[in-house]
């Protein structure tokens, strides 16, 4: 395992909710990352944002780690949930709230 995969693995496993994104939760640097931040903030989810723009190695590493080509990427309790489109669809359908509730993550509107 490379150092970067170990870093990613550790972030994913030591935080209940992690968003690998372009920019930071306070200052997203792409529209897709911004949309996921808005959804998580709206739901009042406590999460950690990891800015992949700080390192090319990290930007490449997260795509290999998840086998998913795009950013942002949301992980809940160590499990890859998806990118912007998936998160938005789950949120609109009310599935994200249910999913978070099932995982024991507190969110507004969680079952």
C-alpha positions in Angstrom: 0.0 0.0 0.0 1.4 3.4 -0.9 1.7 6.2 1.6 -1.1 8.1 -0.2 -3.5 5.0 -0.1 -2.6 4.6 3.6 -3.5 8.3 4.2 -6.8 7.9 2.4 -7.6 4.6 4.1 -6.9 6.2 7.5 -9.1 9.3 6.7 -11.9 7.0 5.5 -11.7 4.7 8.5 -11.2 7.3 11.3 -14.0 9.7 10.3 -17.7 8.8 10.2 -18.3 11.0 7.1 -15.5 12.2 4.8 -15.8 14.2 1.6 -12.9 14.2 -0.7 -13.4 17.4 -2.6 -11.9 20.2 -4.6 -11.4 23.0 -2.1 -12.7 23.0 1.5 -16.2 22.9 3.0 -16.0 26.7 3.6 -14.6 27.4 0.1 -15.5 24.7 -2.4 -13.5 25.2 -5.6 -15.9 23.4 -8.0 -19.6 23.3 -8.5 -20.0 19.6 -7.9 -18.1 19.7 -4.6 -20.1 22.8 -3.6 -23.4 20.9 -4.2 -22.4 18.0 -2.0 -21.2 20.5 0.7 -24.6 22.3 0.5 -26.5 19.0 0.9 -24.4 17.8 3.9 -24.6 21.3 5.5 -28.4 21.4 4.9 -28.7 18.0 6.6 -26.5 19.2 9.5 -24.1 16.3 9.0 -20.8 16.5 10.8 -18.2 15.6 8.2 -14.5 16.1 7.3 -13.6 17.7 4.0 -10.3 16.7 2.4 -9.0 19.1 -0.3 -7.6 17.0 -3.1 -6.2 20.1 -4.8 -3.3 20.1 -2.3 -1.6 17.2 -4.0 -1.6 15.6 -7.4 -0.7 12.3 -5.6 -3.9 12.6 -3.5 -6.0 13.6 -6.5 -4.9 10.5 -8.4 -4.8 8.3 -5.3 -8.4 8.8 -4.3 -9.6 7.9 -7.8 -7.6 4.6 -7.6 -8.7 4.0 -4.0 -12.4 4.2 -4.9 -12.1 3.1 -8.5 -14.3 6.1 -9.2 -13.1 8.7 -11.8 -14.6 11.9 -10.5 -14.4 14.2 -7.5 -16.1 14.8 -5.0 -16.3 11.4 -3.3 -18.4 10.8 -0.2 -17.5 8.1 2.3 -19.7 7.1 5.2 -18.4 4.8 7.9 -15.7 3.6 5.6 -18.0 2.9 2.7 -17.9 4.8 -0.6 -21.3 6.3 -1.3 -20.8 8.1 -4.5 -20.1 11.4 -6.3 -22.2 14.5 -6.8 -25.0 13.0 -9.0 -25.5 10.0 -6.8 -25.5 12.1 -3.6 -27.9 14.6 -5.1 -30.3 11.9 -6.4 -30.2 10.1 -3.0 -30.9 13.4 -1.2 -33.8 14.3 -3.5 -35.3 10.8 -3.0 -34.9 11.0 0.7 -32.5 8.0 0.5 -29.4 9.8 1.8 -31.2 10.8 5.0 -32.3 7.1 5.5 -28.8 5.8 4.6 -27.1 8.1 7.1 -29.7 7.2 9.8 -29.0 3.5 9.2 -25.3 4.1 9.5 -25.8 5.9 12.8 -24.8 9.3 11.5 -27.0 12.1 12.8 -28.7 14.3 10.2 -31.8 16.4 10.1 -34.6 14.4 8.6 -32.8 11.1 9.2 -35.1 8.2 10.1 
